[in-house]
Amino acid sequence: MLEVRQVSHSYRQRRWFRRTDHTPSVLTDISFTIEKGSCLGLLGTSGAGKSTLGKIILGMQQPSQGQILFEGQDIYQTGRHMSKAMRRDLQVVFQDCYSAVNPMMTAAEIIGEPLDNYERLSFAERRRRIGELLEQVGLSTADAGKRPDQFSGGQLQRINIARAIALKPKLIVLDESVSSLDMVNQTHILSLLAELRDTHQLSYLFITHDIRAAMTLCDRIAVMDQGRLVQQEADCETLIHSAHPAVRQLVDSILSEHPANRLVWD
Ligand SMILES: Nc1ncnc2c1ncn2[C@@H]1O[C@H](COP(=O)(O)OP(=O)(O)OP(=O)(O)O)[C@@H](O)[C@H]1O
């Protein structure tokens, strides 16, 4: 469904009285595919280039080189912006659930926004769809009139997920979508995402630095280091025992949280 083909990128820096400069390469020759109904975890430490790649896949940043093929079509083929139909099929859920919403809007207005942009629904149908979406993400129709400050972080992320699935997209980029939540909420949102993937045949690109979360949700995990894809595995055991320093760093960062694996100083 999605093919990232030999993508490289460096940001341009505009300077006064000088030609535009290119910064060093942020992404180098990245290739992978995501099949329908599957979830690829994109892991890497801070600055590895994960969010840049997410933006490129979402049509927000044209890559310096390479192609993003969505259902066989290059999303940048018509210039700098992707078509409206493709934008509908590609949605995103960001890490910061509070800044992703307008604090003055109600849950119904937030979830209803993409419906208003893409579909001409009657008042009753719009209301029915919003109620259905709220229930799909584990909230209730009674929450429709509440504003963001009346929800917990976990509940508000559910509203963001409801907005992302409102148009029945084919692929959702989850950019650190559970990272700011506590462990209990993380677990709930991860199982909600798994349930939605199965019922709607959704595909996910799950961007994270948390290998545990990735192993919970993803069928395959790709690890990035300094703009390069250094390992891609479907089998968690193989990944856990990888000798690559970038993978080891991610694996060791979770193991050290377990008391039995902590260093003991005499
Ligand atoms: N708009 C920009 N202009 C110039 N450089 C940028 C821009 N956005 C990101 N970068 C640089 O690109 C590199 C990769 O950043 P990116 O945000 O993609 O990494 P990341 O893996 O998502 O990191 P994090 O996990 O901290 O969000 C970094 O060195 C960053 O400074």
The ligand as an SDF file (V2000), in Angstrom:
LIG
                    3D

 31 33  0  0  0  0  0  0  0  0999 V2000
   12.6770   22.1910    9.8220 N   0  0  0  0  0  0  0  0  0  0  0  0
   13.9330   21.7750   10.0200 C   0  0  0  0  0  0  0  0  0  0  0  0
   14.9650   22.5060    9.5490 N   0  0  0  0  0  0  0  0  0  0  0  0
   16.2520   22.0900    9.7050 C   0  0  0  0  0  0  0  0  0  0  0  0
   16.6040   20.9490   10.3430 N   0  0  0  0  0  0  0  0  0  0  0  0
   15.6080   20.1930   10.8410 C   0  0  0  0  0  0  0  0  0  0  0  0
   14.2290   20.5580   10.7160 C   0  0  0  0  0  0  0  0  0  0  0  0
   13.4680   19.6080   11.3130 N   0  0  0  0  0  0  0  0  0  0  0  0
   14.3400   18.6870   11.7880 C   0  0  0  0  0  0  0  0  0  0  0  0
   15.6010   19.0330   11.5180 N   0  0  0  0  0  0  0  0  0  0  0  0
   16.8230   18.2670   11.8510 C   0  0  0  0  0  0  0  0  0  0  0  0
   16.6780   16.9810   11.2700 O   0  0  0  0  0  0  0  0  0  0  0  0
   17.2250   15.9850   12.1320 C   0  0  0  0  0  0  0  0  0  0  0  0
   16.1710   14.8980   12.3530 C   0  0  0  0  0  0  0  0  0  0  0  0
   15.0840   15.4710   13.0940 O   0  0  0  0  0  0  0  0  0  0  0  0
   13.7260   14.6710   13.3550 P   0  0  0  0  0  0  0  0  0  0  0  0
   12.8310   15.5620   14.1290 O   0  0  0  0  0  0  0  0  0  0  0  0
   13.2480   14.1280   12.0760 O   0  0  0  0  0  0  0  0  0  0  0  0
   14.2870   13.4710   14.2690 O   0  0  0  0  0  0  0  0  0  0  0  0
   13.4770   12.4890   15.2130 P   0  0  0  0  0  0  0  0  0  0  0  0
   14.1030   11.1480   15.0620 O   0  0  0  0  0  0  0  0  0  0  0  0
   12.0180   12.5770   14.9530 O   0  0  0  0  0  0  0  0  0  0  0  0
   13.8020   13.0960   16.6520 O   0  0  0  0  0  0  0  0  0  0  0  0
   12.8550   13.1630   17.9690 P   0  0  0  0  0  0  0  0  0  0  0  0
   12.6390   11.7460   18.4130 O   0  0  0  0  0  0  0  0  0  0  0  0
   13.6810   13.9510   18.9380 O   0  0  0  0  0  0  0  0  0  0  0  0
   11.5880   13.8680   17.5570 O   0  0  0  0  0  0  0  0  0  0  0  0
   17.6760   16.6980   13.4010 C   0  0  0  0  0  0  0  0  0  0  0  0
   19.0660   16.8950   13.3410 O   0  0  0  0  0  0  0  0  0  0  0  0
   16.9380   18.0130   13.3530 C   0  0  0  0  0  0  0  0  0  0  0  0
   17.6830   19.0310   13.9570 O   0  0  0  0  0  0  0  0  0  0  0  0
  1  2  1  0
  2  3  1  0
  2  7  2  0
  3  4  2  0
  4  5  1  0
  5  6  2  0
  6  7  1  0
  6 10  1  0
  7  8  1  0
  8  9  2  0
  9 10  1  0
 10 11  1  0
 11 12  1  0
 11 30  1  0
 12 13  1  0
 13 14  1  0
 13 28  1  0
 14 15  1  0
 15 16  1  0
 16 17  2  0
 16 18  1  0
 16 19  1  0
 19 20  1  0
 20 21  2  0
 20 22  1  0
 20 23  1  0
 23 24  1  0
 24 25  2  0
 24 26  1  0
 24 27  1  0
 28 29  1  0
 28 30  1  0
 30 31  1  0
M  END
$$$$
